[in-house]
Amino acid sequence: MSKKRAKEVKEYMKLRQKFLEDFPICEVCTKKKSVDVHHKDKRGKNYLAVDTWLSVCRECHRVIHENPSWARENNYLV
C-alpha cells in the first residue's frame, strides 16, 4: 500500500468511527444498530466525503447492494 493510500485509510477509519458514533441507528430501517458505512456515490473520489455516507446495519447494507434500482429510488445510491 502506498503512503498516500495508507494515510487515506487511516483518516477514513477515524471518520468512520466518529460517523457511526454520531449515527448509531441504521438510517434505512431505523431499528438496528449501525455497523457499516455505505458509500452512496461509490468509494473512489468520495471515499472521505462524509456527506455521501449512510450509517447502516449489515442487513440493510446487503439489501442496498442487492437491489440497486430500489436503492436509487430511495437515494441510497447515486
N, C-alpha and C positions, 0 to 999 in steps of 0.2 A: 504494500500500500504506500502510495506517495505521501510525503509530508503534508502536502496540501489537503489530500483526502483525509488523512488521519486527523488533522486539525478540524476539518469539517464534521467528521463523525463525532469527535469529542464535543463540539458545540451542539450538534444535534442531540446527543444524549442528555446534555444539560437542559436544553429547551424542551425535550420530550418529557423529562421528569417533571419539570415545572408545569407543563401543559396538562399532564394527567392529574397533577395535584389540584390545579385550578378547575379542571372539568372532570371530577371523579365519577360521574354517571354518564353512561352511554348517551350520546347525542342523537342516536337513531331510535332505540327502543325506550329510552328514558327510564329504564328499570334496573339494569345490571351495572356492575362496576366496570368502568373503562380500564382496559389493559393494553389497548392498541391505539396507535395514531394512524389514521387513514389519511393519505395524501389525495385530496380531491383532484388535483391537477398534476398527477404523477410526481415522482420524486426528483427528477432531473434538475432543472433550473429553479424549482420551487422547494427543494429539499429542506431549506431552513426557513421557508416562508410560513410562519405560524398561522397567518390568516387563510391559508389554503388547507389547513388540517381539520380533522374531525376526531374527537375523542370517542372511541367506540369499544364495545365489548367484542370478544373474539367471534361470537356467533354473527353479530351484525356485520362485522368486517368481512366475513366469509360471504354473507348474503350480498353485500355490495358488489364484490368481485364476481360472483356467480350470476348476477342479474344486472348487467351494465345499462340496459335500457331503462329499467326501473330506477336505478341509481341516478342516472342523468335526469330523469323526470323529477326526482326529489332533491336535486342539487347536491348529491353525494359524489358525483363525478362530473368533471368538466368535459 
